[in-house]
Amino acid sequence: MPDRVRYAVTRFPDLAPAIKQCCADNRFFRSLCEDYGEAVEVLRGWEGENDPERLERCNACRELIADLEREILRELEHWIGE
């Protein structure tokens, strides 16, 4: 399991087996989880700064993370339903 995929597993622990299996079977899903992990890492690096520009970037990153979470769940739902 790629390092950044662990963020999706941590975020959705009840779905960990499905996430791991889907990552093994589906390159798109694995990439989606890696993108999610990268976004979480970027946000963690930016948080705590009082710079207004950074605050804007943090908010945009949070929105991206929420979008990726929804996409991960949608893909899992599709994969499980097959």
JOQUI-V924489 format. One record per pair of residues at least 12 apart in sequence whose C-alpha atoms are under 10 Angstrom apart, sorted by the first residue. I is the first residue (numbers start at 1). GAP is how many residues later the second one is. If there is no record, write none. Layout:
I;GAP / I;GAP
This chain:
1;18 / 1;19 / 1;20 / 1;22 / 1;23 / 1;29 / 2;18 / 2;21 / 2;22 / 2;28 / 2;29 / 2;31 / 2;32 / 2;35 / 3;30 / 3;31 / 3;34 / 3;35 / 4;26 / 4;27 / 4;29 / 4;30 / 4;31 / 4;32 / 4;33 / 4;34 / 4;35 / 4;36 / 4;37 / 5;14 / 5;15 / 5;18 / 5;24 / 5;25 / 5;26 / 5;27 / 5;28 / 5;29 / 5;30 / 5;31 / 5;32 / 5;33 / 6;13 / 6;14 / 6;27 / 6;28 / 6;30 / 6;31 / 7;26 / 7;27 / 7;28 / 7;29 / 7;30 / 7;31 / 7;32 / 7;33 / 7;34 / 8;12 / 8;24 / 8;25 / 8;26 / 8;27 / 8;28 / 8;29 / 8;32 / 8;60 / 8;61 / 8;64 / 8;65 / 9;24 / 9;28 / 11;58 / 12;57 / 12;60 / 12;61 / 15;58 / 15;61 / 18;58 / 18;59 / 18;61 / 18;62 / 19;14 / 19;53 / 19;54 / 19;56 / 19;57 / 19;60 / 21;58 / 22;53 / 22;54 / 22;57 / 22;58 / 25;54 / 26;53 / 28;47 / 29;42 / 29;43 / 29;46 / 29;47 / 29;50 / 30;42 / 32;36 / 32;37 / 32;39 / 32;40 / 32;43 / 33;35 / 33;36 / 33;38 / 33;39 / 35;29 / 35;30 / 35;33 / 36;28 / 36;29 / 36;30 / 36;31 / 36;32 / 36;33 / 36;35 / 36;36 / 37;28 / 37;31 / 38;27 / 39;19 / 39;22 / 39;23 / 39;25 / 39;26 / 39;29 / 40;21 / 40;22 / 40;24 / 40;25 / 42;15 / 42;16 / 42;19 / 43;14 / 43;15 / 43;16 / 43;17 / 43;18 / 43;19 / 43;22 / 44;14 / 44;17 / 45;13 / 46;12 / 46;15 / 47;12
